[in-house]
Amino acid sequence: MNYKIFSSVDELPDEWDSLSTEDTFLKSPFLRALERSSPLNIKTYFVGCFLERELVGIALLQHVQLFSSDVFRRKSDSAIKELGKRFVSFFLKGNALVIGNLMHTGQHAFWFDKKRIDQAKFLEMILVAARKHAVDIKQQSNNKIKIIALKDFFEDDPIHRQQKFLKSTGFFKAKVQPNMVFDIRDTWLSTEAYVSSFNKKYRRRYRTALKKKS
């Protein structure tokens, strides 16, 4: 098993989009849009994992340059708090590698063919690729990667079964806010049915906004 890192969507192998993943956010049309719209401090790379020359897994790898001004964007009224923020940002600023997509929430970090390889082996290969890329970045631009992170995974994702492996390779688990998922009820067959499910306060706000619109 081996890997290859691609620095552009144009370099991706033809079989990338023919993989059985149904994740739109790992397909080349979206990745091309991501490549064109990413902030200047984020560079996206694309990792392909091969088994006997066959592509069996893919992942996103983002090099992020974090400046002190990005850590705390909002200024504090307190001089003491502002001093504290500067102290914290001194340690947080720098370069990071993220296995995943910082421009989108949810589980869009990677995909692999579970029939061909197991998750532990795949994660090991992706981590090898990330660490090697960190060395390459250091050699090419003298930017030291301070942290490698994996994002985002729901609590029921199989990746959490790999805690022993992740801990042994230096990863720490951190909880973040969940995705905001909007479930559509079967009874919402019209706008009025939808509005009637609001509580009194929000029904009033809706009708007020509707009047102002007209």
N, CA and C atoms as a LAMMPS dump frame, in Angstrom:
ITEM: TIMESTEP
0
ITEM: NUMBER OF ATOMS
642
ITEM: BOX BOUNDS ff ff ff
-5.0000000000000000e+02 5.0000000000000000e+02
-5.0000000000000000e+02 5.0000000000000000e+02
-5.0000000000000000e+02 5.0000000000000000e+02
ITEM: ATOMS id mol type element x y z
1 1 1 N 0.843 -1.194 0
2 1 2 C 0 0 0
3 1 3 C 0.877 1.241 0
4 2 1 N 0.508 2.244 -0.774
5 2 2 C 1.279 3.482 -0.812
6 2 3 C 0.341 4.659 -1.03
7 3 1 N 0.885 5.863 -0.981
8 3 2 C 0.062 7.066 -1.123
9 3 3 C 0.735 8.054 -2.064
10 4 1 N -0.068 9.008 -2.525
11 4 2 C 0.462 10.107 -3.316
12 4 3 C -0.312 11.371 -2.958
13 5 1 N 0.411 12.482 -2.821
14 5 2 C -0.218 13.767 -2.502
15 5 3 C -0.282 14.612 -3.766
16 6 1 N -1.486 15.087 -4.079
17 6 2 C -1.703 15.938 -5.246
18 6 3 C -1.921 17.37 -4.778
19 7 1 N -1.28 18.312 -5.432
20 7 2 C -1.364 19.715 -5.005
21 7 3 C -2.45 20.496 -5.735
22 8 1 N -3.121 19.858 -6.69
23 8 2 C -4.175 20.538 -7.452
24 8 3 C -5.218 19.522 -7.913
25 9 1 N -6.447 19.975 -8.093
26 9 2 C -7.52 19.109 -8.597
27 9 3 C -7.173 18.613 -9.998
28 10 1 N -6.471 19.433 -10.76
29 10 2 C -6.087 19.048 -12.122
30 10 3 C -5.169 17.822 -12.151
31 11 1 N -4.523 17.531 -11.027
32 11 2 C -3.594 16.409 -10.964
33 11 3 C -4.267 15.106 -10.536
34 12 1 N -5.524 15.184 -10.09
35 12 2 C -6.198 13.994 -9.56
36 12 3 C -6.331 12.906 -10.623
37 13 1 N -6.177 11.647 -10.225
38 13 2 C -6.338 10.552 -11.185
39 13 3 C -7.789 10.437 -11.642
40 14 1 N -7.999 9.869 -12.824
41 14 2 C -9.34 9.763 -13.399
42 14 3 C -10.293 8.973 -12.509
43 15 1 N -9.77 7.996 -11.78
44 15 2 C -10.645 7.139 -10.971
45 15 3 C -11.119 7.802 -9.678
46 16 1 N -10.637 9.018 -9.388
47 16 2 C -11.035 9.719 -8.151
48 16 3 C -12.554 9.842 -8.076
49 17 1 N -13.199 10.332 -9.119
50 17 2 C -14.655 10.543 -9.096
51 17 3 C -15.449 9.262 -9.323
52 18 1 N -14.791 8.2 -9.754
53 18 2 C -15.507 6.944 -9.994
54 18 3 C -15.577 6.069 -8.744
55 19 1 N -14.95 6.515 -7.663
56 19 2 C -15.043 5.776 -6.41
57 19 3 C -16.481 5.768 -5.929
58 20 1 N -16.83 4.77 -5.125
59 20 2 C -18.235 4.598 -4.735
60 20 3 C -18.706 5.537 -3.636
61 21 1 N -17.87 6.458 -3.2
62 21 2 C -18.319 7.421 -2.206
63 21 3 C -19.425 8.307 -2.764
64 22 1 N -20.452 8.538 -1.968
65 22 2 C -21.556 9.402 -2.385
66 22 3 C -21.411 10.808 -1.809
67 23 1 N -20.264 11.08 -1.218
68 23 2 C -20.022 12.391 -0.607
69 23 3 C -19.685 13.415 -1.699
70 24 1 N -20.633 14.304 -1.968
71 24 2 C -20.443 15.349 -2.982
72 24 3 C -19.237 16.22 -2.672
73 25 1 N -18.947 16.387 -1.381
74 25 2 C -17.875 17.277 -0.96
75 25 3 C -16.484 16.666 -1.113
76 26 1 N -16.431 15.447 -1.644
77 26 2 C -15.143 14.832 -1.973
78 26 3 C -14.99 14.62 -3.478
79 27 1 N -15.969 15.1 -4.248
80 27 2 C -15.92 14.988 -5.708
81 27 3 C -15.188 16.187 -6.296
82 28 1 N -14.598 15.984 -7.46
83 28 2 C -13.744 17.019 -8.062
84 28 3 C -14.451 18.347 -8.36
85 29 1 N -15.745 18.374 -8.757
86 29 2 C -16.376 19.687 -8.991
87 29 3 C -16.382 20.562 -7.736
88 30 1 N -16.723 19.944 -6.587
89 30 2 C -16.708 20.722 -5.345
90 30 3 C -15.279 21.077 -4.952
91 31 1 N -14.358 20.126 -5.095
92 31 2 C -12.966 20.375 -4.714
93 31 3 C -12.34 21.478 -5.559
94 32 1 N -12.775 21.563 -6.821
95 32 2 C -12.281 22.641 -7.679
96 32 3 C -12.781 23.998 -7.187
97 33 1 N -14.055 24.037 -6.781
98 33 2 C -14.621 25.274 -6.224
99 33 3 C -13.93 25.641 -4.921
100 34 1 N -13.639 24.619 -4.105
101 34 2 C -12.926 24.844 -2.842
102 34 3 C -11.536 25.407 -3.1
103 35 1 N -10.868 24.857 -4.08
104 35 2 C -9.515 25.292 -4.437
105 35 3 C -9.5 26.759 -4.851
106 36 1 N -10.533 27.174 -5.567
107 36 2 C -10.589 28.548 -6.079
108 36 3 C -11.049 29.564 -5.034
109 37 1 N -11.781 29.109 -4.032
110 37 2 C -12.397 30.054 -3.087
111 37 3 C -11.76 30.067 -1.706
112 38 1 N -10.787 29.217 -1.46
113 38 2 C -10.175 29.158 -0.132
114 38 3 C -9.433 30.446 0.209
115 39 1 N -9.415 30.819 1.482
116 39 2 C -8.637 32 1.909
117 39 3 C -7.159 31.824 1.576
118 40 1 N -6.439 32.924 1.531
119 40 2 C -5.028 32.881 1.152
120 40 3 C -4.169 32.093 2.139
121 41 1 N -4.652 31.957 3.38
122 41 2 C -3.835 31.265 4.383
123 41 3 C -4.14 29.757 4.457
124 42 1 N -4.974 29.256 3.528
125 42 2 C -5.296 27.825 3.5
126 42 3 C -4.96 27.255 2.125
127 43 1 N -4.156 26.223 2.107
128 43 2 C -3.808 25.525 0.869
129 43 3 C -4.266 24.08 1.005
130 44 1 N -5.086 23.618 0.065
131 44 2 C -5.631 22.265 0.125
132 44 3 C -4.829 21.303 -0.755
133 45 1 N -4.532 20.135 -0.197
134 45 2 C -3.879 19.056 -0.92
135 45 3 C -4.805 17.838 -0.915
136 46 1 N -4.56 16.929 -1.817
137 46 2 C -5.442 15.783 -1.983
138 46 3 C -4.609 14.507 -1.919
139 47 1 N -4.979 13.614 -1.007
140 47 2 C -4.211 12.402 -0.775
141 47 3 C -4.933 11.2 -1.387
142 48 1 N -4.211 10.436 -2.195
143 48 2 C -4.744 9.197 -2.742
144 48 3 C -3.998 8.016 -2.162
145 49 1 N -4.731 7.022 -1.655
146 49 2 C -4.116 5.81 -1.132
147 49 3 C -4.321 4.684 -2.141
148 50 1 N -3.26 4.01 -2.478
149 50 2 C -3.294 2.996 -3.523
150 50 3 C -2.919 1.627 -2.968
151 51 1 N -3.642 0.615 -3.408
152 51 2 C -3.348 -0.766 -3.086
153 51 3 C -3.103 -1.49 -4.399
154 52 1 N -1.845 -1.881 -4.615
155 52 2 C -1.461 -2.493 -5.885
156 52 3 C -1.889 -1.621 -7.071
157 53 1 N -1.581 -0.353 -6.973
158 53 2 C -1.833 0.671 -8.005
159 53 3 C -3.306 1.037 -8.179
160 54 1 N -4.189 0.452 -7.37
161 54 2 C -5.611 0.778 -7.452
162 54 3 C -5.974 1.774 -6.344
163 55 1 N -6.664 2.844 -6.715
164 55 2 C -7.066 3.857 -5.737
165 55 3 C -8.154 3.29 -4.827
166 56 1 N -7.86 3.193 -3.541
167 56 2 C -8.814 2.6 -2.599
168 56 3 C -9.198 3.564 -1.469
169 57 1 N -8.595 4.75 -1.438
170 57 2 C -8.923 5.715 -0.393
171 57 3 C -8.479 7.116 -0.769
172 58 1 N -9.23 8.11 -0.317
173 58 2 C -8.9 9.506 -0.61
174 58 3 C -9.083 10.35 0.647
175 59 1 N -8.38 11.459 0.706
176 59 2 C -8.487 12.35 1.865
177 59 3 C -8.105 13.77 1.473
178 60 1 N -8.629 14.732 2.239
179 60 2 C -8.248 16.134 2.083
180 60 3 C -7.218 16.476 3.148
181 61 1 N -6.242 17.249 2.76
182 61 2 C -5.191 17.686 3.686
183 61 3 C -4.998 19.182 3.48
184 62 1 N -5.214 19.973 4.527
185 62 2 C -5.113 21.426 4.405
186 62 3 C -3.981 21.994 5.268
187 63 1 N -3.134 22.778 4.615
188 63 2 C -2.063 23.495 5.314
189 63 3 C -2.615 24.877 5.662
190 64 1 N -2.673 25.169 6.953
191 64 2 C -3.25 26.421 7.44
192 64 3 C -2.171 27.258 8.111
193 65 1 N -2.049 28.486 7.666
194 65 2 C -1.157 29.433 8.327
195 65 3 C -2.01 30.322 9.228
196 66 1 N -1.849 30.136 10.522
197 66 2 C -2.668 30.851 11.497
198 66 3 C -1.868 32.007 12.079
199 67 1 N -2.358 33.225 11.836
200 67 2 C -1.691 34.422 12.347
201 67 3 C -2.344 34.851 13.654
202 68 1 N -1.628 35.622 14.452
203 68 2 C -2.158 36.029 15.759
204 68 3 C -3.457 36.802 15.635
205 69 1 N -3.622 37.548 14.554
206 69 2 C -4.851 38.321 14.36
207 69 3 C -6.044 37.419 14.061
208 70 1 N -5.789 36.16 13.616
209 70 2 C -6.867 35.224 13.319
210 70 3 C -7.377 34.51 14.562
211 71 1 N -6.549 34.451 15.605
212 71 2 C -6.919 33.711 16.8
213 71 3 C -8.043 34.414 17.542
214 72 1 N -7.89 35.712 17.778
215 72 2 C -8.932 36.508 18.426
216 72 3 C -9.226 37.711 17.537
217 73 1 N -10.321 37.63 16.792
218 73 2 C -10.647 38.702 15.855
219 73 3 C -11.274 39.905 16.564
220 74 1 N -11.937 39.639 17.673
221 74 2 C -12.674 40.701 18.349
222 74 3 C -11.82 41.338 19.437
223 75 1 N -11.758 42.645 19.463
224 75 2 C -10.968 43.331 20.482
225 75 3 C -11.757 43.425 21.782
226 76 1 N -11.052 43.307 22.885
227 76 2 C -11.684 43.379 24.191
228 76 3 C -11.594 44.796 24.746
229 77 1 N -12.614 45.166 25.543
230 77 2 C -12.618 46.496 26.178
231 77 3 C -11.602 46.572 27.323
232 78 1 N -11.26 45.425 27.866
233 78 2 C -10.341 45.379 29.002
234 78 3 C -8.902 45.222 28.524
235 79 1 N -8.024 46.083 29.035
236 79 2 C -6.609 46.016 28.673
237 79 3 C -5.972 44.719 29.176
238 80 1 N -6.437 44.243 30.327
239 80 2 C -5.899 42.997 30.898
240 80 3 C -6.294 41.812 30.03
241 81 1 N -7.576 41.79 29.597
242 81 2 C -8.047 40.702 28.728
243 81 3 C -7.311 40.717 27.393
244 82 1 N -7.073 41.912 26.89
245 82 2 C -6.382 42.039 25.603
246 82 3 C -4.948 41.516 25.716
247 83 1 N -4.318 41.793 26.849
248 83 2 C -2.968 41.297 27.09
249 83 3 C -2.967 39.777 27.17
250 84 1 N -3.999 39.24 27.827
251 84 2 C -4.129 37.784 27.931
252 84 3 C -4.323 37.128 26.572
253 85 1 N -5.112 37.772 25.716
254 85 2 C -5.343 37.248 24.365
255 85 3 C -4.053 37.225 23.559
256 86 1 N -3.268 38.289 23.703
257 86 2 C -1.993 38.35 22.979
258 86 3 C -1.052 37.244 23.446
259 87 1 N -1.094 36.966 24.748
260 87 2 C -0.246 35.915 25.313
261 87 3 C -0.641 34.552 24.745
262 88 1 N -1.965 34.272 24.701
263 88 2 C -2.472 32.994 24.188
264 88 3 C -2.19 32.865 22.697
265 89 1 N -2.432 33.951 21.943
266 89 2 C -2.252 33.902 20.489
267 89 3 C -0.788 33.682 20.105
268 90 1 N 0.132 34.079 20.991
269 90 2 C 1.555 33.872 20.727
270 90 3 C 1.87 32.377 20.579
271 91 1 N 1.18 31.561 21.395
272 91 2 C 1.417 30.118 21.357
273 91 3 C 0.572 29.418 20.29
274 92 1 N -0.593 29.991 19.953
275 92 2 C -1.494 29.347 18.999
276 92 3 C -1.146 29.638 17.538
277 93 1 N -0.535 30.785 17.289
278 93 2 C -0.242 31.141 15.899
279 93 3 C 0.827 30.216 15.331
280 94 1 N 0.809 30.076 14.031
281 94 2 C 1.78 29.204 13.385
282 94 3 C 1.135 28.428 12.266
283 95 1 N 1.687 27.254 11.973
284 95 2 C 1.221 26.433 10.867
285 95 3 C 0.632 25.13 11.371
286 96 1 N -0.456 24.708 10.73
287 96 2 C -1.124 23.467 11.102
288 96 3 C -1.497 22.684 9.851
289 97 1 N -1.601 21.372 9.998
290 97 2 C -2.117 20.509 8.942
291 97 3 C -3.415 19.902 9.442
292 98 1 N -4.461 20.04 8.638
293 98 2 C -5.774 19.512 9.013
294 98 3 C -6.181 18.437 8.02
295 99 1 N -6.47 17.251 8.533
296 99 2 C -7.02 16.18 7.703
297 99 3 C -8.535 16.383 7.716
298 100 1 N -9.036 17.021 6.673
299 100 2 C -10.435 17.411 6.63
300 100 3 C -10.588 18.738 5.919
301 101 1 N -11.766 19.315 6.018
302 101 2 C -12.079 20.562 5.311
303 101 3 C -12.502 21.64 6.295
304 102 1 N -11.652 22.624 6.493
305 102 2 C -11.963 23.721 7.414
306 102 3 C -13.052 24.638 6.874
307 103 1 N -13.345 24.542 5.587
308 103 2 C -14.341 25.416 4.968
309 103 3 C -15.744 24.823 5.021
310 104 1 N -15.878 23.647 5.64
311 104 2 C -17.185 22.994 5.676
312 104 3 C -17.272 22.12 6.917
313 105 1 N -18.427 22.141 7.601
314 105 2 C -18.607 21.28 8.763
315 105 3 C -19.065 19.9 8.329
316 106 1 N -18.893 18.924 9.193
317 106 2 C -19.35 17.583 8.886
318 106 3 C -18.221 16.641 8.515
319 107 1 N -18.584 15.374 8.27
320 107 2 C -17.622 14.309 8.024
321 107 3 C -17.245 14.236 6.55
322 108 1 N -16.358 15.137 6.161
323 108 2 C -15.921 15.183 4.764
324 108 3 C -14.398 15.155 4.664
325 109 1 N -13.768 14.438 5.612
326 109 2 C -12.307 14.395 5.652
327 109 3 C -11.74 13.373 4.675
328 110 1 N -12.392 12.207 4.601
329 110 2 C -11.839 11.156 3.751
330 110 3 C -12.877 10.088 3.427
331 111 1 N -12.49 9.189 2.538
332 111 2 C -13.291 8.011 2.212
333 111 3 C -12.328 6.892 1.856
334 112 1 N -12.69 5.644 2.214
335 112 2 C -11.868 4.501 1.83
336 112 3 C -12.769 3.296 1.562
337 113 1 N -12.291 2.393 0.739
338 113 2 C -13.04 1.204 0.366
339 113 3 C -12.9 0.157 1.478
340 114 1 N -13.948 0.002 2.274
341 114 2 C -13.893 -0.897 3.43
342 114 3 C -13.728 -2.361 3.03
343 115 1 N -14.028 -2.688 1.776
344 115 2 C -13.868 -4.068 1.31
345 115 3 C -12.406 -4.39 0.993
346 116 1 N -11.621 -3.357 0.745
347 116 2 C -10.216 -3.557 0.341
348 116 3 C -9.231 -3.305 1.482
349 117 1 N -9.541 -2.324 2.344
350 117 2 C -8.64 -1.995 3.451
351 117 3 C -9.451 -1.694 4.705
352 118 1 N -8.845 -1.917 5.881
353 118 2 C -9.553 -1.58 7.121
354 118 3 C -9.205 -0.156 7.542
355 119 1 N -10.013 0.373 8.438
356 119 2 C -9.866 1.78 8.824
357 119 3 C -8.533 2.064 9.502
358 120 1 N -8.074 1.138 10.345
359 120 2 C -6.81 1.354 11.056
360 120 3 C -5.653 1.511 10.077
361 121 1 N -5.611 0.649 9.07
362 121 2 C -4.543 0.712 8.075
363 121 3 C -4.636 1.999 7.256
364 122 1 N -5.873 2.373 6.913
365 122 2 C -6.074 3.594 6.137
366 122 3 C -5.636 4.823 6.935
367 123 1 N -6.057 4.906 8.201
368 123 2 C -5.679 6.041 9.049
369 123 3 C -4.164 6.12 9.213
370 124 1 N -3.548 4.969 9.36
371 124 2 C -2.091 4.934 9.495
372 124 3 C -1.417 5.515 8.249
373 125 1 N -1.928 5.159 7.072
374 125 2 C -1.362 5.655 5.822
375 125 3 C -1.567 7.158 5.677
376 126 1 N -2.762 7.652 6.038
377 126 2 C -3.056 9.094 5.945
378 126 3 C -2.157 9.876 6.893
379 127 1 N -1.932 9.327 8.081
380 127 2 C -1.071 10.008 9.05
381 127 3 C 0.38 10.033 8.573
382 128 1 N 0.827 8.952 7.956
383 128 2 C 2.172 8.91 7.374
384 128 3 C 2.305 10.006 6.313
385 129 1 N 1.273 10.134 5.468
386 129 2 C 1.278 11.16 4.417
387 129 3 C 1.327 12.564 5.021
388 130 1 N 0.525 12.795 6.064
389 130 2 C 0.48 14.115 6.7
390 130 3 C 1.821 14.476 7.331
391 131 1 N 2.423 13.52 8.011
392 131 2 C 3.709 13.786 8.666
393 131 3 C 4.826 14.024 7.652
394 132 1 N 4.797 13.248 6.575
395 132 2 C 5.794 13.457 5.515
396 132 3 C 5.599 14.821 4.868
397 133 1 N 4.337 15.225 4.687
398 133 2 C 4.059 16.525 4.08
399 133 3 C 4.505 17.656 4.999
400 134 1 N 4.373 17.447 6.297
401 134 2 C 4.84 18.446 7.267
402 134 3 C 6.343 18.663 7.132
403 135 1 N 7.069 17.59 6.916
404 135 2 C 8.524 17.677 6.71
405 135 3 C 8.826 18.427 5.415
406 136 1 N 8.067 18.117 4.363
407 136 2 C 8.272 18.788 3.068
408 136 3 C 8.02 20.295 3.178
409 137 1 N 6.973 20.668 3.916
410 137 2 C 6.652 22.087 4.098
411 137 3 C 7.79 22.796 4.829
412 138 1 N 8.334 22.132 5.843
413 138 2 C 9.443 22.7 6.602
414 138 3 C 10.664 22.922 5.699
415 139 1 N 10.938 21.952 4.836
416 139 2 C 12.1 22.043 3.954
417 139 3 C 11.91 23.086 2.855
418 140 1 N 10.675 23.194 2.346
419 140 2 C 10.412 24.085 1.221
420 140 3 C 10.203 25.542 1.624
421 141 1 N 9.539 25.763 2.758
422 141 2 C 9.195 27.143 3.126
423 141 3 C 9.656 27.54 4.525
424 142 1 N 10.313 26.604 5.236
425 142 2 C 10.794 26.851 6.589
426 142 3 C 9.651 27.115 7.569
427 143 1 N 8.453 26.628 7.237
428 143 2 C 7.299 26.741 8.142
429 143 3 C 7.148 25.439 8.913
430 144 1 N 7.304 25.49 10.219
431 144 2 C 7.189 24.295 11.045
432 144 3 C 5.722 24.032 11.375
433 145 1 N 5.265 22.821 11.099
434 145 2 C 3.896 22.435 11.43
435 145 3 C 3.816 22.142 12.925
436 146 1 N 2.991 22.906 13.63
437 146 2 C 2.891 22.754 15.076
438 146 3 C 1.891 21.683 15.487
439 147 1 N 0.89 21.447 14.624
440 147 2 C -0.156 20.505 15.006
441 147 3 C -0.753 19.85 13.764
442 148 1 N -1.141 18.575 13.9
443 148 2 C -1.893 17.855 12.872
444 148 3 C -3.225 17.476 13.49
445 149 1 N -4.317 17.816 12.822
446 149 2 C -5.65 17.594 13.383
447 149 3 C -6.538 16.811 12.417
448 150 1 N -7.485 16.081 12.99
449 150 2 C -8.525 15.381 12.231
450 150 3 C -9.858 16.037 12.53
451 151 1 N -10.672 16.361 11.508
452 151 2 C -11.998 16.928 11.735
453 151 3 C -12.972 16.476 10.658
454 152 1 N -14.292 16.56 10.858
455 152 2 C -15.073 16.422 12.078
456 152 3 C -15.714 15.041 12.035
457 153 1 N -16.037 14.457 13.174
458 153 2 C -16.631 13.122 13.182
459 153 3 C -17.731 13.048 14.237
460 154 1 N -18.888 12.52 13.837
461 154 2 C -19.985 12.352 14.779
462 154 3 C -19.599 11.31 15.823
463 155 1 N -20.307 11.317 16.953
464 155 2 C -19.951 10.434 18.06
465 155 3 C -20.126 8.954 17.724
466 156 1 N -20.984 8.642 16.746
467 156 2 C -21.207 7.247 16.394
468 156 3 C -20.346 6.792 15.214
469 157 1 N -19.391 7.621 14.803
470 157 2 C -18.536 7.257 13.679
471 157 3 C -17.55 6.164 14.098
472 158 1 N -17.286 5.199 13.204
473 158 2 C -16.351 4.107 13.527
474 158 3 C -14.94 4.562 13.897
475 159 1 N -14.574 5.795 13.545
476 159 2 C -13.221 6.269 13.856
477 159 3 C -12.957 6.265 15.358
478 160 1 N -14.038 6.378 16.165
479 160 2 C -13.857 6.409 17.61
480 160 3 C -13.461 5.042 18.173
481 161 1 N -13.566 4 17.346
482 161 2 C -13.094 2.676 17.768
483 161 3 C -11.564 2.594 17.677
484 162 1 N -10.974 3.604 17.064
485 162 2 C -9.521 3.63 16.872
486 162 3 C -8.827 4.504 17.916
487 163 1 N -9.462 4.669 19.083
488 163 2 C -8.911 5.539 20.119
489 163 3 C -7.505 5.12 20.55
490 164 1 N -7.286 3.824 20.653
491 164 2 C -5.97 3.339 21.095
492 164 3 C -4.893 3.754 20.097
493 165 1 N -5.198 3.577 18.806
494 165 2 C -4.236 3.957 17.765
495 165 3 C -4.033 5.472 17.748
496 166 1 N -5.122 6.23 17.822
497 166 2 C -5.027 7.687 17.757
498 166 3 C -4.232 8.253 18.94
499 167 1 N -4.476 7.709 20.122
500 167 2 C -3.737 8.17 21.298
501 167 3 C -2.256 7.822 21.193
502 168 1 N -1.969 6.65 20.655
503 168 2 C -0.572 6.222 20.529
504 168 3 C 0.193 7.073 19.521
505 169 1 N -0.537 7.733 18.625
506 169 2 C 0.115 8.588 17.621
507 169 3 C 0.018 10.076 17.983
508 170 1 N -0.422 10.351 19.219
509 170 2 C -0.376 11.725 19.706
510 170 3 C -1.639 12.547 19.528
511 171 1 N -2.763 11.911 19.162
512 171 2 C -4.006 12.662 18.995
513 171 3 C -4.767 12.747 20.312
514 172 1 N -5.462 13.879 20.495
515 172 2 C -6.318 14.077 21.651
516 172 3 C -7.716 14.407 21.158
517 173 1 N -8.711 13.842 21.809
518 173 2 C -10.1 14.04 21.393
519 173 3 C -10.642 15.357 21.934
520 174 1 N -11.289 16.128 21.079
521 174 2 C -11.888 17.401 21.49
522 174 3 C -13.315 17.462 20.977
523 175 1 N -14.244 17.855 21.826
524 175 2 C -15.644 17.96 21.434
525 175 3 C -15.937 19.37 20.931
526 176 1 N -16.765 19.452 19.897
527 176 2 C -17.159 20.746 19.341
528 176 3 C -18.677 20.782 19.215
529 177 1 N -19.205 21.93 18.826
530 177 2 C -20.647 22.055 18.653
531 177 3 C -21.117 21.168 17.502
532 178 1 N -22.275 20.536 17.652
533 178 2 C -22.774 19.641 16.596
534 178 3 C -23.265 20.417 15.387
535 179 1 N -23.427 19.701 14.283
536 179 2 C -24.046 20.302 13.095
537 179 3 C -25.47 20.714 13.411
538 180 1 N -25.919 21.777 12.792
539 180 2 C -27.315 22.199 12.939
540 180 3 C -28.127 21.493 11.85
541 181 1 N -28.818 20.415 12.243
542 181 2 C -29.595 19.611 11.306
543 181 3 C -31.068 19.989 11.421
544 182 1 N -31.686 20.311 10.295
545 182 2 C -33.074 20.742 10.272
546 182 3 C -33.941 19.601 9.739
547 183 1 N -34.712 18.977 10.632
548 183 2 C -35.597 17.885 10.229
549 183 3 C -36.935 18.446 9.745
550 184 1 N -37.39 17.989 8.588
551 184 2 C -38.653 18.458 8.002
552 184 3 C -39.77 17.489 8.381
553 185 1 N -40.803 18.001 9.015
554 185 2 C -41.926 17.16 9.446
555 185 3 C -42.846 16.831 8.269
556 186 1 N -43.469 15.669 8.366
557 186 2 C -44.387 15.226 7.305
558 186 3 C -45.62 16.115 7.208
559 187 1 N -45.929 16.805 8.315
560 187 2 C -47.143 17.64 8.339
561 187 3 C -46.928 19.008 7.681
562 188 1 N -45.697 19.339 7.356
563 188 2 C -45.414 20.649 6.746
564 188 3 C -45.652 20.576 5.229
565 189 1 N -46.905 20.563 4.873
566 189 2 C -47.274 20.475 3.461
567 189 3 C -47.563 21.841 2.854
568 190 1 N -47.555 22.864 3.691
569 190 2 C -47.782 24.234 3.217
570 190 3 C -47.058 25.203 4.132
571 191 1 N -46.917 26.439 3.673
572 191 2 C -46.258 27.459 4.491
573 191 3 C -47.023 27.683 5.791
574 192 1 N -48.358 27.69 5.705
575 192 2 C -49.186 27.931 6.894
576 192 3 C -49.012 26.813 7.92
577 193 1 N -48.91 25.579 7.442
578 193 2 C -48.708 24.452 8.356
579 193 3 C -47.363 24.572 9.073
580 194 1 N -46.363 25.051 8.323
581 194 2 C -45.034 25.242 8.908
582 194 3 C -45.055 26.355 9.957
583 195 1 N -45.687 27.476 9.616
584 195 2 C -45.74 28.63 10.531
585 195 3 C -46.552 28.298 11.776
586 196 1 N -47.585 27.493 11.625
587 196 2 C -48.446 27.155 12.767
588 196 3 C -47.697 26.332 13.819
589 197 1 N -46.567 25.719 13.442
590 197 2 C -45.79 24.939 14.406
591 197 3 C -44.866 25.821 15.246
592 198 1 N -44.75 27.105 14.875
593 198 2 C -43.956 28.045 15.67
594 198 3 C -44.646 28.302 16.995
595 199 1 N -43.893 28.742 17.979
596 199 2 C -44.567 29.237 19.181
597 199 3 C -45.078 30.652 18.894
598 200 1 N -45.843 31.196 19.809
599 200 2 C -46.545 32.463 19.578
600 200 3 C -45.58 33.594 19.228
601 201 1 N -44.449 33.634 19.91
602 201 2 C -43.462 34.703 19.715
603 201 3 C -42.955 34.725 18.272
604 202 1 N -42.611 33.552 17.738
605 202 2 C -42.018 33.502 16.399
606 202 3 C -43.063 33.579 15.294
607 203 1 N -44.305 33.192 15.594
608 203 2 C -45.389 33.411 14.623
609 203 3 C -45.601 34.905 14.422
610 204 1 N -45.54 35.644 15.533
611 204 2 C -45.713 37.088 15.47
612 204 3 C -44.577 37.733 14.688
613 205 1 N -43.363 37.278 14.922
614 205 2 C -42.215 37.829 14.199
615 205 3 C -42.312 37.54 12.698
616 206 1 N -42.769 36.35 12.375
617 206 2 C -42.916 35.976 10.955
618 206 3 C -43.921 36.886 10.274
619 207 1 N -45.07 37.077 10.906
620 207 2 C -46.119 37.887 10.285
621 207 3 C -45.722 39.363 10.185
622 208 1 N -44.959 39.832 11.184
623 208 2 C -44.449 41.207 11.143
624 208 3 C -43.484 41.383 9.966
625 209 1 N -42.595 40.41 9.793
626 209 2 C -41.631 40.472 8.682
627 209 3 C -42.344 40.383 7.344
628 210 1 N -43.425 39.607 7.282
629 210 2 C -44.19 39.463 6.041
630 210 3 C -44.877 40.777 5.669
631 211 1 N -45.372 41.494 6.686
632 211 2 C -46.017 42.784 6.432
633 211 3 C -45.006 43.82 5.938
634 212 1 N -43.827 43.798 6.553
635 212 2 C -42.791 44.762 6.155
636 212 3 C -42.318 44.48 4.734
637 213 1 N -42.317 43.229 4.369
638 213 2 C -41.904 42.854 3.015
639 213 3 C -42.852 43.442 1.967
640 214 1 N -44.147 43.393 2.256
641 214 2 C -45.144 43.897 1.298
642 214 3 C -45.279 45.416 1.412
